[in-house]
Every structure is written in C-alpha cells, then in structure tokens.
C-alpha cells in the first residue's frame, strides 16, 4: 500500500470523502496512517483497531450497498503542530432512496508525519434527534 502525501488535514479530509463516495478501498486506505494505532468506529458499528481491522471495516462498508453522496456541514476544526481534529455533520443521500438518511456526526483525528497528514482515528455516530430535526429543517 502506498501512502499519499497530504500537505494539510483539509487535503486528507477531501481525499477521504472522495474515496468514500467512490467506494474506493485503496484510495481510502492511502489516507490512513500506516500505524497499528489507527482506529475507526462506523455508525452503529464496533471499534476497529489496527490497520488491518480498519481496512476490513471499510471493505465491508463498500461491499454492503449502493454508493452514497456526502455533504458536510457545521464543521469544527482545531489544529496543532502534529495533530488536527475535525468534527462535521455528514448528510448522506443514496440514488433511488426517496427519504434522506439520518445525519451522522463524525470526529476525525489527523496526524502529521514525514509523509504529510494522515487519518489516525475516526468516530462516526448517528446524530441525536435535535440535530436531525434542525438539519432536516435546513434541507428543505
């Protein structure tokens, strides 16, 4: 697996959503730090710890159904010299589905190393009802 170089956490984040929308496992894993310390928790899923487990979790996600487009909203970003934290509300839509999917709140930690910025940890969970109601009001 070849890691890509990302000059900023925002570059890594853009590549993440591109790989997610294309369901491209190799592109997705090129964003992650090649480190056994990586962790990923998908909505309603268990925590995957370690590079191989994270890869397998994304393989399962990508093989489980149609591709979704994702729109991010309400970003909160904090950045230090070696770590960055991004938290967003994710709004998913799938072609052929009439009703929008419930929003997801995702928090992602990026780490800077010799190969630029890479994803170290991601935790995504369903948004609480209050956030979902507020989001649906803004989508119409």
N, C-alpha and C positions, 0 to 999 in steps of 0.2 A: 504494500500500500504506500502510495506516495502522498505525503502531506503537501498541501498547497501553502503558499505564503500569503498571509493576510496582514496588510500594513496597519489596519485598525480593527477594533472589535466590531465596528459597524460593517466593515468589509466581510468579516466572518459571518455576521448575522445575515447579511444579504445573501451570501452563498448558502447558508443554512436553509432559508426559505425557498430559494431556487431549487435546491436538491429535494426539499420536501414536496414541493409542487410537482416536480418531475418524477418523484418516487425513484430517485437515482441513488442506490445504496453506495456505490463507490464514491460519488461526489459528496454524499452525506458524511461518510467516514473520513474523507480527506480534510474535513473541517475539525474533527475531534482531535484533541491532543493524544498522541500515541503514548498513553500512560495507563498503567493499571489503576490509577486513582480516579479515572473518569467515572461519572455516574449519570444515569438518566432515569427519570420516572415519567412515564406517559400517563395521561389522564386515566383514572380507574385501573392503573397497572401497578405492578410491583417495581421496586427499585432494581435496576440493572447496574451492577458494579463491575468495573473492569472492561477493557477494550473489547474483548470477545463477546461478553454479555451484552454490551451496548450495541455492537454490530448485529447480533442475533435479534435484539428487540426491534431494531429498525427494519431488518429483513422481514420480520413478522408483520410489522405495520404496513410496509409497502406491498406485501402479498395478500393483505386482507380485504382489499376492495378498491373502489374507484379512486382516482386522484382527486384531491381537493385543492381549491384555490384558497389562499390565506391572506387576510388583510389584518395588519397590526394596528392597534390603537392604544391610546393612553400610555405612551412609553415613559418609563422612568429609567434613567441611566446614571450610573456612578462609575468613575474610572480613577484608578490609581496608576502607579508606575508599572506594576506587574499583573494586576487583576482588574477586571471590569465586570460589573453586574448590570444586566439589562432585564427589566420586567415589562411585559406587554400584555394587553388583552388581545387574544387571537380570535378572529372571526372566520370560521370555515364555511365554505359553500362547495357543494358537490353537484356537478351537472346531472340533471334528471331528478334531483330532490327539490320538492316544492318549498318545504319549510326549512328555514336556516337551522343549522346545528347550534346547540348551546355554545356560548363563548367559553374560552379556555383562558386561564391566567397562567402565563409561563414566566419563569425566572431562570435566567441563563448566566452562568459564570464563564468568563473568558480569561485565559491566562496567556501572558506574553513570554515567549521563549526565543531561542535562537532562530526558529523558523517562523517568527511573527506571532500573531494572535490566533489562538485555537480554543475551541469549546472544551471546557473542563467538566461542567455539570449543568444539567437542565432538569428542572422540575416543572411539570405542567399538570394542572388540575382544573376541574370544572369550576366555573365562576359561580359565586353564590347568587341566589335568586335576585337580590337587589341589584347586582351588577348586570345580570342578564336582562332584567326589566329596563334598566337605564340604557343598555346597549340597543335593545330592540326598539326603543323609542327613537333613537337617533338613526336607525337604519331605514325608517320609512320616509 
